[in-house]
Amino acid sequence: MTAQLPPNLLALFYPRPPLRYLPPTDHDPAKRHTMPITGLASVLAQAKEVDAKYKHLETTPTESAIEKRARVKAENREKSEYMRTDGLKECELTNS
């Protein structure tokens, strides 16, 4: 079936030439000198020292999304209560 195609379309089905070999740009893995991989036991004592330095600092927990939503609702409720009672009195005093 492809033999009946014109030469310009037949050229689309020819295999590509093989890729040219290029040596890797990185170092040879056999000649690479990297730090050996170790566990955390060697730095565990240093980590405990760092924690001891910051224990004197007072830490305050952050507000969660649920707590923030509840706080904003309470603030809005207080604001609307103020506007219904004292805010209305202030408005009447300024208009008189």
N, C-alpha and C positions, 0 to 999 in steps of 0.2 A: 504494500500500500504506500509506504513512504518512497518507494522507488519511482512512483508516478508524479511526485512533487517537482515543481520547478527548482532549478539550482539555487536560487536565492533562499527559498524555504528549506531546502535540503541541507544548506550550510548551517542552519540552526541546530540540527541534530548531530553534527559531528562532535566527537569527544574533544574536550579541552586538552591542551598540552599539559604534561605533568608540571607540578610546582617546582620551582627552583629551590634547592636546599640552601638554607642560611644557618650558620651556627647560632646557638642561643646567645642572647645578649647578656644573660645572667652568668654568674660564676659557675664553674663546674661543681656539682653537688659533692663530688669526692674531695675537692680542694677547699670547700667552704668551711670556715671556722666560726661557729656561732656558740653562744652560751648554751650549756647543757640545760635541759628542762628538768626542774626539780619541783618538789611539792611546796606547800606553804609553811611547813613546820620550821623552816629556817628563818622566816620573817615573822613568825607568830609572836615572839617576845617583843619585837620592835612595835608591832601593832598594839600590843597591850600597853606599852609605854606611851604611845600617842593618845590612847583613850584616857590614861591617867592624867595627862596634861589638861584635857578638856572637861574633866568631871566637875571642876569647880564652877564652870559656866552654867548658868541657869538656862534650862531649855524649856521653852513653852511650846506645847503642841499646836500645830496649825489647825485652822478651822476647816472642818469637812464641808462638803457641798450641802449636806442635809442641815448641818448646824447653821450655815450661812443663810440658807433659805428660811429657816425658822427665825433667825435674828432679823432678817429684812422684813418678814411678815410682822414680827412684833413691833419693829420701828414704825412700819406703815400704820399699824393699828393704833399705836400711841399718837402718831401724827394726826390721823383722822379723828381720834377722840379729842385731841386738843383743838382741832379746827371746829369741831361741833360745839364745844363748850366755850373755852376761853377765846378762841379765834373769832367766833361770832360776836362776842362782846367787844373785842377790839375793833372789829369792822364797824359795828354800830357807833362806837365812840368817835371814830375818825370821820364817819359820814355826817355826824350831827353838827 
